Amino acid sequence: MISADKLLQFHESHAWQPFTQMKLAGEPILIDSADGVFLRTRDRRTIIDAVGSWWVSIHGHGHPRIREAIEKQLPQLEQVMYAGFTHEGAAVLSRRLSALTENRLPRVFFSDNGSTAVEIALKMAYQYNVNTGRPEKKGFIALQNGYHGDTVGTMSVGSRAVFHKIFEPMLFPVYLAESPNCEFKYLYDPVKSTQAVSSAVQDMERLLQNHSHQICAAIIEPVIQGAGGMNIYPPSYLKEIRTLCDTYNVFLIADEVFTGCGRTGTMFACQQAGMLPDLMALSKGLSAGFLPFAATLATEKIYQAFYSDDRMRTFFHGHSMTANPLGCAAALASLDILESEKSLEKVRLLAAQYSDILSELEKSPAGRLIKETRYIGSVAAIELQIPDGYTGEFSPKFMKLALDRGVLLRPLGSVIYLTPPYIIQKEELRKIFSVIEECIPLAVQKVR
């Protein structure tokens, strides 16, 4: 085993980590192993993974069924070109994903990460119109405060704030619609929630009325805008947008990279509104963090616009590791777990526990610093009353304080959030919230 000192020396000399100012980051924590909701460090500490290692570990680390599925697949077939060839895992997984949409999104295009899955959806929506003789329909509507990834296309349809502002000269223009916004206490009030999102619906309709002849698709994060601050909005907005897109002959793209695979209490967040999009991007929980893997699901209508004797109508997009057999095995096992281990019931129980614990947190001494708490499914968010953004000092200060107490939390600016594995137990939740309560005033004090 290489010594910790040597590994950290390698890191300092050669590593470049994502979303990290390396000069200010300090020495990283060396993780040797993980199991369940716990990360194990080289210096024998145990850390609760309260964010599911960037939202991917939905079943917990090292789940034996996924590990066994990969181990079983490995000696049979580790990789084959997914063009002119197929294999059992890809065939079965594509059919299974289609079935989860009641075969309303029957066509599945595999890739390897969430940004790519969304990029594929954007390209499909655009080329559909080229293939059907309407190349002028090349624009997109995106929501303010949205985030869809870090490739050029996904940055273009995301927020032009901190993450992507510097790359703005590289990006194509989009029509930005007002984001739905609703105080959490009104989220499930049928009257007030509708009133809260009416302005956003009207803004979307205005854009479609004026520009639908130029727009090929609208893209949304259904029910919750993740990286934008865990902003939860009423499912009724989705119904309204689905209707508007149908009325104006514009495709609807749902970025379910974060919300899919049970995160909000239903398999897909769109199902909270009893609807499905024309294109859907999946990743993260699809392979439960074991391997990079993603899929873009499409309607038969979209697929048929590419199905032709004309080779120029081919969808010219691909990746070397598309439909990787090991990734397919992991994804199939993850879907098995979602069904057989009653994962959605665990997510709903987790939401009920959030309700009680967040209420207690608001009444604690730290509560005076809290603007709002909110939750849906396995996601909880605590928004603080401090003017601190993504590049501010609160998040790194809070993260270090929490890590010192054995909990991994990485706030989005002034929003502390939880996305733990669905298997987390009540006592572990209590530990997390105890740390949050203790660390909020300490971190706020350090940045004032």
C-alpha positions as CSV (number, residue, x, y, z in Angstrom):
1,M,0.0,0.0,0.0
2,I,1.3,3.4,-0.9
3,S,1.8,5.7,2.1
4,A,-0.7,8.5,2.8
5,D,2.2,11.1,2.6
6,K,3.2,9.8,-0.9
7,L,-0.4,9.9,-2.2
8,L,-0.9,13.4,-1.0
9,Q,2.3,14.4,-2.6
10,F,1.1,12.9,-5.9
11,H,-2.2,14.9,-5.4
12,E,-0.4,18.2,-4.8
13,S,1.9,17.7,-7.8
14,H,-0.6,16.4,-10.4
15,A,-4.3,16.6,-9.4
16,W,-6.8,19.1,-10.7
17,Q,-10.3,18.6,-9.1
18,P,-13.7,19.8,-10.3
19,F,-15.4,22.9,-8.9
20,T,-12.3,23.4,-6.7
21,Q,-10.0,26.3,-6.4
22,M,-6.9,24.1,-5.8
23,K,-4.8,26.9,-4.2
24,L,-7.4,27.4,-1.5
25,A,-8.6,23.8,-1.1
26,G,-6.1,22.6,1.4
27,E,-5.1,19.0,1.9
28,P,-7.8,16.5,0.7
29,I,-9.1,13.7,2.9
30,L,-7.8,10.3,1.7
31,I,-10.7,7.8,1.5
32,D,-9.7,4.1,1.5
33,S,-13.1,2.4,1.5
34,A,-16.8,2.9,1.9
35,D,-19.9,0.9,2.9
36,G,-23.5,1.8,3.3
37,V,-23.7,5.5,4.2
38,F,-20.1,5.6,5.5
39,L,-16.8,6.7,4.0
40,R,-13.7,5.3,5.7
41,T,-10.5,7.4,5.7
42,R,-6.9,6.3,5.7
43,D,-6.5,7.7,9.2
44,R,-9.3,5.5,10.4
45,R,-12.1,8.1,10.7
46,T,-15.7,7.4,9.7
47,I,-17.7,10.0,7.8
48,I,-21.4,9.9,7.0
49,D,-21.9,10.6,3.3
50,A,-24.9,13.0,3.6
51,V,-24.7,14.0,-0.1
52,G,-24.4,10.5,-1.7
53,S,-21.0,11.4,-3.1
54,W,-22.4,14.1,-5.4
55,W,-25.9,12.6,-5.6
56,V,-25.0,9.2,-7.2
57,S,-24.9,6.7,-4.3
58,I,-28.7,6.2,-3.9
59,H,-28.4,2.6,-2.5
60,G,-25.3,3.2,-0.3
61,H,-21.7,2.4,-1.0
62,G,-20.7,-1.1,-1.9
63,H,-24.2,-2.6,-2.3
64,P,-23.6,-6.3,-2.7
65,R,-26.1,-6.9,-5.5
66,I,-24.6,-4.3,-7.8
67,R,-21.0,-5.4,-7.0
68,E,-22.0,-9.0,-7.7
69,A,-23.7,-8.0,-11.0
70,I,-20.5,-6.3,-12.2
71,E,-18.3,-9.2,-11.0
72,K,-20.6,-11.6,-12.9
73,Q,-20.4,-9.6,-16.1
74,L,-16.7,-8.9,-16.0
75,P,-15.3,-12.3,-17.1
76,Q,-18.0,-12.6,-19.9
77,L,-17.8,-9.2,-21.7
78,E,-16.2,-6.0,-20.5
79,Q,-16.7,-3.9,-23.7
80,V,-17.9,-4.1,-27.2
81,M,-18.5,-1.5,-29.9
82,Y,-22.2,-0.6,-29.6
83,A,-22.7,0.0,-33.4
84,G,-23.5,-3.0,-35.5
85,F,-23.2,-5.1,-32.3
86,T,-25.3,-5.4,-29.2
87,H,-25.3,-7.5,-26.0
88,E,-27.7,-8.9,-23.5
89,G,-27.3,-6.1,-20.9
90,A,-28.0,-3.3,-23.4
91,A,-31.0,-5.1,-25.0
92,V,-32.6,-5.9,-21.6
93,L,-31.9,-2.5,-20.1
94,S,-33.3,-0.5,-23.0
95,R,-36.5,-2.6,-22.9
96,R,-36.7,-2.1,-19.1
97,L,-36.2,1.6,-19.2
98,S,-38.9,1.9,-21.9
99,A,-41.3,-0.2,-19.7
100,L,-40.8,2.3,-16.8
101,T,-42.3,5.0,-19.0
102,E,-45.2,2.6,-20.0
103,N,-43.4,2.5,-23.4
104,R,-44.2,6.1,-24.1
105,L,-40.4,6.8,-24.3
106,P,-39.5,3.6,-26.1
107,R,-36.1,4.6,-27.6
108,V,-33.0,4.6,-25.4
109,F,-29.7,6.1,-26.4
110,F,-26.9,5.2,-23.9
111,S,-24.0,7.4,-22.9
112,D,-21.7,7.9,-19.9
113,N,-22.7,11.0,-17.8
114,G,-25.5,13.4,-17.1
115,S,-24.2,16.4,-19.1
116,T,-23.8,14.1,-22.2
117,A,-27.3,12.6,-21.7
118,V,-28.7,16.2,-21.8
119,E,-26.5,17.2,-24.7
120,I,-27.8,14.3,-26.7
121,A,-31.4,15.3,-26.0
122,L,-30.7,18.8,-27.3
123,K,-29.1,17.5,-30.4
124,M,-31.9,15.1,-31.0
125,A,-34.5,17.8,-30.7
126,Y,-32.6,20.1,-33.1
127,Q,-31.9,17.4,-35.7
128,Y,-35.5,16.1,-35.6
129,N,-36.5,19.5,-37.1
130,V,-33.7,19.4,-39.7
131,N,-34.7,15.9,-40.7
132,T,-38.3,16.9,-41.1
133,G,-37.6,20.0,-43.1
134,R,-37.8,22.8,-40.5
135,P,-34.2,23.8,-39.8
136,E,-35.4,27.2,-38.6
137,K,-36.7,25.6,-35.4
138,K,-33.3,25.5,-33.7
139,G,-33.8,27.5,-30.6
140,F,-34.4,26.4,-27.0
141,I,-36.2,27.7,-24.0
142,A,-34.5,27.2,-20.7
143,L,-35.4,28.2,-17.1
144,Q,-33.6,30.9,-15.1
145,N,-31.5,29.4,-12.3
146,G,-31.3,26.1,-14.2
147,Y,-28.3,23.8,-14.4
148,H,-27.9,20.9,-16.9
149,G,-24.2,20.2,-17.0
150,D,-20.8,21.6,-18.2
151,T,-20.5,20.7,-21.9
152,V,-21.0,23.6,-24.3
153,G,-24.6,22.7,-25.1
154,T,-25.7,22.1,-21.6
155,M,-24.0,25.3,-20.4
156,S,-25.9,27.2,-23.0
157,V,-29.2,26.1,-21.6
158,G,-28.1,26.6,-18.0
159,S,-27.8,29.6,-15.8
160,R,-25.2,32.1,-17.0
161,A,-24.3,32.9,-13.4
162,V,-21.2,31.8,-11.5
163,F,-20.7,28.3,-13.1
164,H,-20.8,29.3,-16.7
165,K,-20.5,33.1,-17.0
166,I,-16.8,33.0,-18.0
167,F,-17.7,30.7,-21.0
168,E,-20.6,32.9,-22.2
169,P,-18.8,33.9,-25.5
170,M,-18.7,30.2,-26.4
171,L,-22.4,29.5,-25.8
172,F,-25.4,29.7,-28.2
173,P,-28.3,32.0,-27.3
174,V,-31.4,30.7,-25.6
175,Y,-34.8,32.1,-24.6
176,L,-34.8,32.3,-20.8
177,A,-38.1,31.7,-19.1
178,E,-39.0,32.7,-15.5
179,S,-38.4,29.9,-13.0
180,P,-41.4,28.7,-11.1
181,N,-41.1,29.8,-7.5
182,C,-43.2,28.9,-4.5
183,E,-42.7,29.2,-0.7
184,F,-42.4,25.7,0.6
185,K,-45.3,26.1,3.0
186,Y,-47.6,26.6,0.0
187,L,-46.1,23.8,-2.2
188,Y,-49.1,21.4,-1.8
189,D,-51.8,24.0,-1.4
190,P,-53.7,23.7,-4.7
191,V,-54.8,27.3,-4.8
192,K,-51.7,29.1,-3.5
193,S,-49.2,26.9,-5.4
194,T,-51.0,27.6,-8.7
195,Q,-51.0,31.3,-7.9
196,A,-47.3,31.1,-7.1
197,V,-46.3,29.6,-10.4
198,S,-48.8,31.5,-12.6
199,S,-46.2,34.2,-13.5
200,A,-43.7,31.6,-14.7
201,V,-46.4,29.8,-16.7
202,Q,-47.4,33.1,-18.3
203,D,-43.8,33.9,-19.2
204,M,-43.3,30.5,-20.8
205,E,-46.5,31.0,-22.8
206,R,-45.4,34.5,-23.9
207,L,-42.1,33.1,-25.3
208,L,-43.9,30.3,-27.1
209,Q,-46.5,32.6,-28.6
210,N,-43.8,34.9,-29.9
211,H,-41.1,32.4,-30.9
212,S,-42.4,28.9,-31.3
213,H,-41.7,29.0,-35.0
214,Q,-38.0,29.2,-34.0
215,I,-38.0,26.9,-31.0
216,C,-37.4,23.2,-31.1
217,A,-37.6,22.4,-27.4
218,A,-38.0,23.6,-23.8
219,I,-35.8,22.1,-21.2
220,I,-36.6,21.8,-17.4
221,E,-35.4,20.1,-14.3
222,P,-38.7,18.6,-13.1
223,V,-40.0,19.6,-9.6
224,I,-36.6,20.7,-8.2
225,Q,-33.8,22.8,-9.6
226,G,-30.8,21.1,-8.0
227,A,-27.5,22.9,-8.4
228,G,-29.4,26.2,-8.5
229,G,-30.1,25.9,-4.8
230,M,-32.5,22.9,-4.4
231,N,-35.5,25.1,-5.3
232,I,-38.6,23.0,-5.2
233,Y,-41.7,24.0,-7.2
234,P,-45.2,22.6,-7.5
235,P,-45.8,19.7,-9.9
236,S,-48.7,21.6,-11.4
237,Y,-46.2,23.7,-13.3
238,L,-45.1,20.6,-15.2
239,K,-48.7,19.9,-16.3
240,E,-49.0,23.5,-17.6
241,I,-45.7,23.4,-19.5
242,R,-46.5,20.0,-21.0
243,T,-49.8,21.4,-22.3
244,L,-48.1,24.5,-23.7
245,C,-45.4,22.6,-25.5
246,D,-48.0,20.4,-27.1
247,T,-50.1,23.4,-28.1
248,Y,-47.1,25.2,-29.8
249,N,-45.5,22.0,-31.3
250,V,-42.4,22.3,-29.2
251,F,-40.6,19.3,-27.6
252,L,-40.3,19.1,-23.8
253,I,-36.9,17.8,-22.5
254,A,-36.8,16.7,-18.8
255,D,-33.4,16.6,-17.2
256,E,-33.9,13.8,-14.7
257,V,-30.2,13.3,-14.1
258,F,-30.6,14.4,-10.5
259,T,-34.3,13.7,-9.9
260,G,-34.6,10.3,-11.6
261,C,-34.4,6.8,-10.0
262,G,-36.7,7.6,-7.1
263,R,-35.1,10.8,-5.7
264,T,-38.4,12.6,-5.3
265,G,-40.5,9.6,-4.2
266,T,-41.6,8.5,-7.7
267,M,-39.4,6.8,-10.2
268,F,-39.2,9.9,-12.3
269,A,-40.0,13.4,-11.0
270,C,-42.3,14.0,-14.0
271,Q,-44.6,11.4,-12.6
272,Q,-45.3,13.8,-9.7
273,A,-47.4,15.6,-12.2
274,G,-48.7,12.5,-14.1
275,M,-46.9,13.4,-17.3
276,L,-43.8,12.5,-19.3
277,P,-41.6,14.6,-21.6
278,D,-40.6,13.9,-25.2
279,L,-37.0,13.4,-24.2
280,M,-35.6,12.4,-20.8
281,A,-32.0,12.4,-19.6
282,L,-30.9,9.9,-16.9
283,S,-27.7,9.3,-15.1
284,K,-26.4,9.4,-11.4
285,G,-28.7,7.0,-9.6
286,L,-29.1,4.9,-12.8
287,S,-25.9,3.0,-12.0
288,A,-25.9,4.1,-8.3
289,G,-22.4,5.6,-8.5
290,F,-20.7,2.3,-9.4
291,L,-19.8,3.3,-12.9
292,P,-20.2,6.3,-15.3
293,F,-23.4,5.6,-17.1
294,A,-26.3,7.5,-18.6
295,A,-29.3,7.2,-21.0
296,T,-31.4,9.5,-23.1
297,L,-35.0,8.3,-23.7
298,A,-37.0,9.5,-26.7
299,T,-40.5,9.1,-28.1
300,E,-41.1,6.9,-31.2
301,K,-42.0,10.1,-33.1
302,I,-38.5,11.5,-32.6
303,Y,-36.9,8.2,-33.5
304,Q,-38.8,7.8,-36.7
305,A,-37.5,11.2,-38.0
306,F,-34.0,9.6,-38.0
307,Y,-35.1,6.1,-39.3
308,S,-34.5,6.5,-43.0
309,D,-32.9,5.2,-46.2
310,D,-31.0,8.5,-46.2
311,R,-27.8,8.1,-44.3
312,M,-27.6,11.9,-43.7
313,R,-30.6,11.5,-41.3
314,T,-28.4,9.4,-39.0
315,F,-27.9,10.7,-35.5
316,F,-24.2,11.4,-35.7
317,H,-23.4,11.1,-32.0
318,G,-21.6,8.4,-30.0
319,H,-19.1,7.5,-27.4
320,S,-16.5,4.7,-27.2
321,M,-18.1,3.4,-24.0
322,T,-21.7,3.7,-25.1
323,A,-23.8,0.8,-23.5
324,N,-20.7,-0.5,-21.7
325,P,-21.7,-4.0,-20.5
326,L,-20.4,-3.4,-17.0
327,G,-22.4,-0.2,-16.8
328,C,-25.5,-2.0,-18.1
329,A,-25.1,-4.7,-15.4
330,A,-24.8,-2.0,-12.7
331,A,-27.9,-0.2,-14.0
332,L,-30.0,-3.3,-14.1
333,A,-29.0,-4.2,-10.6
334,S,-29.8,-0.7,-9.4
335,L,-33.3,-1.0,-11.0
336,D,-33.7,-4.4,-9.3
337,I,-32.9,-2.8,-5.9
338,L,-35.3,0.1,-6.5
339,E,-38.1,-2.5,-7.0
340,S,-37.3,-5.4,-4.7
341,E,-36.0,-3.4,-1.7
342,K,-38.9,-1.0,-1.6
343,S,-36.6,2.0,-2.2
344,L,-39.5,4.4,-3.0
345,E,-41.1,3.5,0.4
346,K,-37.7,4.3,2.0
347,V,-37.6,7.7,0.2
348,R,-41.2,8.5,1.4
349,L,-40.3,7.6,5.0
350,L,-37.2,9.8,4.7
351,A,-39.3,12.7,3.6
352,A,-41.5,12.2,6.7
353,Q,-38.5,12.2,8.9
354,Y,-37.2,15.4,7.3
355,S,-40.5,17.1,8.1
356,D,-40.1,16.4,11.8
357,I,-36.4,17.1,12.1
358,L,-36.4,20.3,10.0
359,S,-39.2,21.6,12.2
360,E,-37.0,21.0,15.2
361,L,-34.0,22.7,13.5
362,E,-36.1,25.8,12.8
363,K,-36.9,26.0,16.6
364,S,-33.3,25.5,17.7
365,P,-30.9,28.4,18.4
366,A,-29.6,28.0,14.8
367,G,-33.1,28.7,13.5
368,R,-32.7,32.5,13.7
369,L,-30.2,32.2,10.8
370,I,-32.5,30.1,8.7
371,K,-34.6,31.7,5.9
372,E,-36.5,28.5,4.9
373,T,-36.3,24.8,5.1
374,R,-37.7,22.5,2.4
375,Y,-37.7,18.9,1.3
376,I,-39.0,16.4,-1.2
377,G,-38.3,12.7,-1.3
378,S,-34.7,12.1,-0.3
379,V,-33.7,15.8,-0.7
380,A,-33.7,18.3,2.2
381,A,-32.5,21.9,2.0
382,I,-31.8,24.6,4.6
383,E,-31.5,28.1,3.1
384,L,-29.8,30.6,5.4
385,Q,-30.3,34.3,5.8
386,I,-26.8,35.3,4.7
387,P,-25.8,37.0,1.4
388,D,-23.2,34.4,0.5
389,G,-23.0,32.9,-3.0
390,Y,-21.2,30.0,-4.7
391,T,-17.8,31.7,-4.6
392,G,-18.2,32.9,-1.0
393,E,-16.6,31.6,2.2
394,F,-19.6,30.1,3.9
395,S,-19.7,26.8,2.0
396,P,-16.0,25.8,2.4
397,K,-16.0,26.9,6.1
398,F,-19.2,24.9,6.8
399,M,-17.9,21.9,4.9
400,K,-14.7,21.7,7.0
401,L,-16.6,22.2,10.3
402,A,-19.0,19.3,9.4
403,L,-16.1,17.0,8.2
404,D,-14.3,17.6,11.5
405,R,-17.5,16.2,13.1
406,G,-17.8,13.2,10.8
407,V,-20.3,14.4,8.2
408,L,-19.9,15.2,4.5
409,L,-22.0,18.2,3.6
410,R,-21.1,20.6,0.7
411,P,-23.5,23.6,0.7
412,L,-24.6,25.3,-2.5
413,G,-23.7,28.8,-1.5
414,S,-25.9,29.6,1.5
415,V,-28.1,26.5,1.0
416,I,-27.1,23.4,3.0
417,Y,-28.6,20.3,1.5
418,L,-28.9,16.5,2.1
419,T,-29.1,13.9,-0.6
420,P,-28.1,10.8,1.4
421,P,-28.4,7.2,0.3
422,Y,-32.0,6.0,0.6
423,I,-30.9,3.4,3.2
424,I,-29.9,6.0,5.8
425,Q,-31.2,5.3,9.3
426,K,-32.9,7.7,11.6
427,E,-30.0,7.8,14.1
428,E,-27.7,8.7,11.3
429,L,-30.0,11.5,10.2
430,R,-30.1,12.7,13.8
431,K,-26.4,12.9,13.8
432,I,-26.3,14.9,10.6
433,F,-28.8,17.4,11.8
434,S,-27.1,17.7,15.1
435,V,-23.9,18.6,13.2
436,I,-25.8,21.1,11.0
437,E,-27.3,22.8,14.1
438,E,-23.9,23.1,15.7
439,C,-22.0,24.2,12.6
440,I,-24.4,26.9,11.2
441,P,-23.6,29.6,13.7
442,L,-19.9,28.7,13.7
443,A,-19.6,29.0,10.0
444,V,-21.7,32.1,9.8
445,Q,-19.5,33.7,12.4
446,K,-16.4,32.8,10.5
447,V,-17.6,34.6,7.3
448,R,-18.9,37.8,9.0
